[in-house]
């Protein structure tokens, strides 16, 4: 009887764990836009960190580079090698008469950032 209960508890624990993983995957998919790309704010939300902290960390990890913009602020954008590898995409967007580049992570890029983030936090 004890073995049966232990096996039942293990099965329940595995079920709970797989349900948690499924929820996280659903959350990631829900945060992606129609093109399957994830913005830096959404990626920061997945990691439960401020977007400025995330982009600074991406610069430290040499995935992004600092690039001053025309209005004096700094834009952190993915390096060309990381874009060519298919981890990030830069799109030019416009708002209120301004055009500016915006970085998006591809699904592979999201996974890369999550894995590196966990490794650096360990």
ZIGI-V13877 format. One line per field, one symbol per residue. psi: psi as a letter, one per 20 degrees, with the letter a starting at -180 (. if undefined). A space follows every 50 residues. Layout:
BEGIN
psi->???
END
This chain:
BEGIN
psi->gggggghgggggggggghggggggghgghhiqahijqprhghhhhhilqq hhgghghhghikhrqpoqrhjirppoqqqghhghijhqqpqprqpkipqq qppqprhhhgggggghggghi.
END
